[in-house]
């Protein structure tokens, strides 16, 4: 990641959404901020090409959903849009995908208002993963599939800053010689990746798991489904098991900066890479950012 611009949003009553620009290397977040000390906050990352944001509305919708789950103040959509667009406008045209990460924390411990900012950056080039595919392992997430309903305080389905478990899963994948992870519930339901959504192809139908399993609504997956549907492909949201992944004709992990990355190996077994569907989805995703 190459940071390019930082815009801090004043979320105090007096600040009324005032936006200030900073050097991304400048220290602007206090060490007593609960986002730093507790991971108590939320975020989203939006892909940008040519100054155009992909799926801004759905990302803001998900941001608001996460805020509600964490009992944070309702984000002022106009203020956040201004901050995000300012960060996007500072991203130059580049072969690498641009992106904006926007964050709201609970603020300084003992304080009265949240902290907010938007960071514009260039992400890693995903072309290699799109062309060659990725190696993936399945890992037990340690929760039942219905944890979002039985234990909402565990915040499954919120995009929070508490990413230690997700990063640990990535390190475990690396130890197993893989690039990424698909989480599975303790009772064998396919969930999502640490920062991605699963798509499986069964014949001429694309399938992704439902958000009722405590997973994030995939903004990139939704756009990929729109692209597939425009070409006559049937799409379906339904529960999947690890056995279904083995039986699928092809698999992908989708995320904002990577697009649709085909899976070429799952738990050590080679998988067929569907180059045609991969190109179809990514061509449409890239066009949406221009």
Secondary structure as UniProt FT lines:
FT   STRAND          2..9
FT   TURN            13..17
FT   STRAND          19..22
FT   TURN            24..25
FT   TURN            31..32
FT   HELIX           34..37
FT   STRAND          41..49
FT   TURN            50..51
FT   STRAND          52..53
FT   HELIX           56..69
FT   TURN            70..71
FT   HELIX           77..89
FT   STRAND          98..105
FT   TURN            109..110
FT   STRAND          115..122
FT   HELIX           127..132
FT   STRAND          134..140
FT   TURN            145..146
FT   HELIX           147..150
FT   HELIX           152..154
FT   TURN            156..157
FT   HELIX           164..175
FT   TURN            176..177
FT   STRAND          180..184
FT   TURN            186..187
FT   TURN            194..195
FT   STRAND          196..202
FT   TURN            203..204
FT   STRAND          205..208
FT   HELIX           211..213
FT   HELIX           219..230
FT   TURN            231..232
FT   STRAND          234..237
FT   HELIX           242..247
FT   STRAND          250..255
FT   TURN            256..258
FT   STRAND          259..266
FT   TURN            267..268
FT   STRAND          269..270
FT   HELIX           275..288
//
